[in-house]
Amino acid sequence: MFNDEAARAWFRSFTARFGRDGLFDKALAYKIGHSERVAQYALDIAKSENWDSSADRSLCFAIGLLHDTGRFPQYEQYGTFKDADSVDHADLGADVLEREFDWNGVSSEEKEILLCSVRNHNKLVIANNVPQYALRFVNMIRDADKIDIFFQVQQRIDNGTVFDMLPRHRVYKGISQELVECIKSTGRSDYRFVKSLSDYRLAELAWGLDLNYSYSIRILKDAKIFDRIVNELKPFGIDRLCSELMNEINRRC
């Protein structure tokens, strides 16, 4: 089974390669903090679902901490976190982990669960070849990752630094009709159509339909994140779409 301290030690050793004297580029420092927060959200989801075994919880922690492993070599090689302009960071991370992580004492099933979870955490839809026994963990990391992104975006909107996090959305205003039609027809957002910050917020609202555990929806509802998004989107004449999305989100929690 996974050992929490061993996972932390490997993560520290791996990320240290991308810093200098313990100091990191601002973008990479953010990803380290994101990984640590997602690991905690992963544990919180496991607790909320009564995954009581220490093996399950240690596996959730490791998945959360290591899910963005690919971000570090991605940024070093390409200077961006934009997958479309570089490489799929989830696939890269799974490949790095398979080669370099210390798998001593980890069962073959646990290894497959972690690699499937890392590889699928960012995909629009989960791959058909994910084993049934891995699916709850894949769903868990997809939720834990989104929870932190929701909170970080909201925090940066509140403190006026959101475009430091989402720089390419600074130059566009309004709502993309292509994104609206995509969500109406599929219930999902497609990042190709996300240009403005308002587009990003609408895409986030659609993410609510992709949350798998009631804990994930509750923590965001309790923080009024969905309400804030809906309020920001009122000027764009898409109240009906927002209401439909919120009704479905509420139904799932």
Disulfide bonds with the S-S distance in Angstrom:
none
